[in-house]
Structures are given as C-alpha cells and as structure tokens.
Amino acid sequence: MNKIVKLAAPLLLLGLVPALPAHAAPSTQPFAVVTRTDGTTSSVGGSVGCFGTEGSFRSVDVTPGYKAAIFSDYGCRGNVLVVGAGRTGFPAPFDARSIALAPS
C-alpha cells in the first residue's frame, strides 16, 4: 500500500475525505491557525490533507468551509483530540502532533 493510501485511510474513516466532487469544494485554500498555551501561533495548510505540528494547543481557527481534526500522533494517527470548524477554543489544552484539513 502506498503512502497516500495509508494516510487517506484514517481520514476516510473519520469522514474527512471530501465526498463531493472537486468542483463542489470551497473555492478558498484551507488553512488552520493553532494557538499554543504560550500564546504563539502556527499556520498549516494550503491544501486539504495531513500536516505535522507540535505543541500544547488552546484553540484553532479554520478557513470557512473547512474543518480540522487534531491528532495525538504524527501522520494523522493516534487519537482524534478534537474536530473543529471556524474558530474553536478548547476547555483544556491538547498536546497535538498533526492536523488534517478537509471540506466541512
């Protein structure tokens, strides 16, 4: 099994792989800006898919029309800590290692 199929499998199970044809997807590029507990931010995205990140996060802000799933391990594996769309604050910080972006 190639790497693309391996990475897509967990996204498919979570419903994060778009079910609509590509022409029906939102017209903007997806980005997620995560805010860490120390106040620093990190931006990931530019396309749908899985992106590596690291830190203890307190919120995520996702491009309208998209959602972000935050994972406990690299490669969008491990536990799904939270799925958020728009601006989502967390009641308690999450230690995350990867973020998957997909149309909502």
Secondary structure, DSSP 8 states (H G I E B T S, - for coil): --HHHHHHHHHHHTT-S--S-GGGS-SS--EEEEEETTS-EEEEESSSEEEEEEEEEEEEEE-TTEEEEEEEETTTEEEEEEEEESEEEEEEEEEEEEEEEEE-
